Amino acid sequence: MYLCQLFASHGIIAATIDANFLNGFNFGENDARAIVHLEHLKQFRTWAGTAHHPLYGKIDLNRILIVGHSRGGEGVGHASLRFSQQG
């Protein structure tokens, strides 16, 4: 949360994603993490385009960065690949 607050103090939206429920799957775990990341991005897109939402018009969807560590970092790689393929 410290990093989220630090980013917010500079006008950067940051969110943490807890995907520990995916731990232990032997097949498709990183793809599942990628989907979780991409679904969060879709939610931000929805909020940015919804009139009367506090984030309406405040998110530059052309300047998105997703990061992760450990298994989350692997999920980010998969998410980036999926996102780039979607165009």
C-alpha positions as CSV (number, residue, x, y, z in Angstrom):
1,M,0.0,0.0,0.0
2,Y,3.0,2.3,0.6
3,L,3.9,2.3,-3.1
4,C,0.2,2.8,-4.1
5,Q,0.1,5.9,-1.9
6,L,3.4,7.1,-3.2
7,F,2.3,6.8,-6.8
8,A,-1.0,8.5,-6.0
9,S,0.9,11.5,-4.6
10,H,2.3,11.9,-8.1
11,G,-1.0,11.6,-9.9
12,I,-0.5,7.9,-10.8
13,I,-3.3,5.4,-10.3
14,A,-2.0,2.2,-8.7
15,A,-3.8,-0.9,-7.8
16,T,-2.7,-4.1,-6.1
17,I,-4.1,-7.4,-7.3
18,D,-4.2,-10.4,-4.9
19,A,-4.3,-13.5,-7.0
20,N,-3.0,-15.9,-4.4
21,F,-6.2,-18.0,-4.9
22,L,-4.5,-19.2,-8.2
23,N,-1.5,-20.6,-6.4
24,G,-1.0,-24.3,-6.8
25,F,-2.6,-24.8,-10.2
26,N,-0.2,-26.8,-12.4
27,F,-1.6,-25.7,-15.7
28,G,-2.6,-22.3,-17.0
29,E,-1.8,-20.4,-13.8
30,N,0.1,-17.6,-15.6
31,D,-2.6,-17.3,-18.2
32,A,-5.2,-17.0,-15.4
33,R,-3.1,-14.2,-13.8
34,A,-2.9,-12.5,-17.2
35,I,-6.7,-12.6,-17.4
36,V,-7.0,-11.1,-13.9
37,H,-4.7,-8.2,-14.9
38,L,-6.5,-7.6,-18.2
39,E,-9.9,-7.7,-16.5
40,H,-8.7,-5.0,-14.1
41,L,-7.7,-2.8,-17.1
42,K,-11.1,-3.3,-18.6
43,Q,-12.7,-2.1,-15.4
44,F,-10.5,1.0,-15.4
45,R,-11.6,1.6,-19.0
46,T,-15.2,1.3,-18.0
47,W,-14.8,3.8,-15.1
48,A,-13.0,6.2,-17.3
49,G,-15.9,6.2,-19.8
50,T,-18.8,6.3,-17.3
51,A,-20.2,9.7,-16.7
52,H,-20.6,10.6,-13.1
53,H,-17.9,8.1,-12.0
54,P,-15.1,9.8,-10.0
55,L,-12.5,8.6,-12.6
56,Y,-14.6,9.7,-15.7
57,G,-12.2,11.2,-18.2
58,K,-9.3,11.1,-15.8
59,I,-7.4,8.0,-17.0
60,D,-5.1,8.1,-20.0
61,L,-5.6,4.6,-21.4
62,N,-2.6,5.1,-23.7
63,R,-0.3,5.4,-20.8
64,I,-0.8,2.1,-18.9
65,L,1.9,0.1,-17.1
66,I,1.3,-3.2,-15.4
67,V,4.0,-4.7,-13.2
68,G,4.2,-7.7,-10.9
69,H,6.7,-9.7,-8.9
70,S,7.3,-13.4,-8.7
71,R,4.3,-15.2,-10.2
72,G,2.6,-11.9,-10.7
73,G,5.5,-10.9,-12.9
74,E,5.0,-14.0,-15.1
75,G,1.3,-13.1,-15.3
76,V,2.2,-9.6,-16.5
77,G,4.3,-11.1,-19.3
78,H,1.4,-13.2,-20.4
79,A,-1.0,-10.2,-20.1
80,S,1.3,-8.1,-22.3
81,L,1.4,-10.7,-24.9
82,R,-2.4,-11.2,-24.9
83,F,-3.0,-7.4,-24.9
84,S,-0.6,-6.9,-27.9
85,Q,-2.4,-9.6,-29.8
86,Q,-5.8,-8.0,-29.2
87,G,-4.6,-4.9,-31.0
